[in-house]
Amino acid sequence: MRFLVMVKASPESEAADFQPAAEELAEMARFNDRLAGEGRIVLTEGLTSSAEGARVLFDGDVEPKVIDGPFAETKELVAGFWVLNGESLEDVVALMKEVPCLGPRGGVLEIRPISE
């Protein structure tokens, strides 16, 4: 099975000048290398802040409305993601509990099975 793991944004990750510390980047690289070695990673990426994005809203038959970022509700935003192979939701949850950096800094991961 495949799973989408979304790293929820924070006020810090939405800041224009946000850049993780070199040590955090190295920890994440080691973690991702481990996942890749286990054949779990399909794709993983970090996203720029919502200030560089847009939303397209659909409402019936009217012309879709485009809203440029940034977006105010940080808790609804995604800062990055993994697409992972896993045996079950429980398997991926256990794996993601090992993500470095989020514990000390705080953060939220949302894990959803990909419809096959």
N, C-alpha and C positions, 0 to 999 in steps of 0.2 A: 504494500500500500504506500501511497505517497501522502505527505502531509505538508501543509503550509504553516510555517511558524513565523508569526509577525511580531517584530519588536516594536512595541508601542513607543511613540514619541514622548518627549518630555520638554519642559520649557528650555532646558539646556540644549537638547538636540535640535530644537527649532531656532536657536540663536544663529545669526548669520555667520558668526566667527567660530562656531563649534568645531572642535577637532579633538577626538579622543587622545589621551596621553600616549606616548610611544609605548609604554609598558602595557597599557590596555590593548593597543593594536597587536602587540607581540603575543599576548595571552590569547586573543581571539584567533590570531593566525595559527597558533599551535592547536587550539581546539578544532578549528576548521580543517586543519591538516589531518587530525585524528579522524574526524568524521569522513573526510574524503578517503582515507586509507581503509576505513571500514565499509566503503561503498554506499554511504548514506546520503551524501550530498548530490542533489540533482542540480541545484543552483542556489547561490547565496549572493546577496547584494545589500549595500547600504543605500539609502535614498538621501537626496538633498532636502533642505527644509521646504516646507509648504510654500514659502515665499516665492519659490521658483516653479510652482505648479499651478494648476487650474482645475476647476470642477465643472462638469457639464451636467446641468439639471434638466430632466425631462418631465414635462407635466402635460400629458394629453397630446392634443394635436397642435399646440402652439410651438413656435420655434424654440429649440433647446436654448437655455440660458447658460452663459459662460460666466463663472466667477473666478477671478484671479486670486491667487494666494497673496499673503499668508492667511491661514485659517485660524480662528480664535480658539476652538476647542481642541487643545493639544491632546487630550486623552482619547480623541477619536482618530488621531493620525498614526501613521505607520512610519517608522524611521528606517527600517530595514527588514529583511526577510530571509528565510531559508526555505527551499523546497527539499524535503528529506524523504528518503525511503525508511520505512519502519514496519515492524510486524503488527503493531497495534497502537492505539492512542496511548495506552499506559506505557508502552515501550518508549515512545517519543517524549512523553512527559518526563519519564525518569531520566532520559538523556539530556533534556533541556534544563533540568534542575542543576546540571553541572556547568552551565554557561558561566564563564568567568566574567568579572566586571560588574554584572548587574546586581549581585548581592550587596556589595559594599555601597554602590552608588544608588541602588534601588532601580526598579524597573518592572515592566510587565511584558510577558510573552503571551500571545494568543495562538493556540494550536488548533488547526482544523483539518480534518481529512479532506483530501481532494476527491471530488466525485469522479469515479472512473467510468 
